[in-house]
């Protein structure tokens, strides 16, 4: 799932080299932390949070398939 978030984020930001994704896997959950450049936060969040919601939806679908709960944190 880390790769999914990283691919999506790198494709929509102006500074793809500053995208960092970390993954913490627990027994029942996966926490993905997406860090981008301050200037790219607007692009990752999107208008009214649509891009961020779409990223979370894709990750939740993949996590559900794996039988886990997913949490995506976005920060700069």
C-alpha positions in Angstrom: 0.0 0.0 0.0 3.0 2.3 0.6 3.8 2.0 -3.1 0.3 3.0 -4.1 0.4 6.2 -2.1 3.9 7.0 -3.2 3.0 6.6 -6.9 -0.1 8.7 -6.6 1.6 11.5 -4.6 4.7 11.7 -6.8 2.5 12.0 -9.9 0.5 15.1 -8.6 3.1 17.2 -6.8 5.6 19.7 -8.2 8.5 18.3 -6.0 8.3 14.5 -6.3 11.8 14.1 -4.8 10.4 15.5 -1.5 7.6 12.9 -1.1 8.2 10.5 1.7 5.9 7.6 2.6 6.2 5.5 5.8 4.1 2.5 6.7 3.5 1.1 10.2 1.8 -2.3 10.2 -0.1 -3.5 13.2 -2.1 -6.7 13.7 -5.4 -5.2 12.5 -4.3 -1.9 11.0 -1.9 -0.1 8.7 -0.9 3.6 9.2 0.5 5.3 6.2 2.2 8.7 6.7 2.6 10.8 3.6 4.9 13.8 3.9 5.2 16.3 1.0 6.7 19.8 0.6 4.8 22.7 2.1 4.1 24.1 -1.4 2.6 20.8 -2.5 0.0 20.4 0.3 -2.7 22.1 -1.7 -2.2 19.7 -4.6 -2.3 16.6 -2.4 -5.4 17.8 -0.4 -7.2 19.0 -3.5 -10.2 21.2 -3.8 -12.5 20.6 -0.8 -10.2 17.6 0.1 -11.2 15.5 -2.9 -7.7 14.3 -3.7 -6.9 13.4 -0.1 -10.3 11.6 0.2 -9.6 9.7 -3.1 -6.2 8.6 -1.8 -7.7 7.4 1.5 -10.5 5.5 -0.4 -8.0 3.6 -2.6 -5.8 2.7 0.4 -8.9 1.6 2.5 -10.0 -0.6 -0.4 -6.6 -2.3 -0.6 -6.5 -2.7 3.2 -9.9 -4.2 3.3 -8.8 -6.8 0.8 -5.9 -7.6 3.1 -8.3 -7.8 6.1 -6.9 -4.7 7.8 -8.0 -1.1 8.6 -6.1 1.7 7.0 -5.3 5.2 8.3 -3.6 7.8 6.0 -2.0 10.8 7.5 -0.9 13.7 5.3 1.6 16.3 6.5 4.2 18.7 5.3 
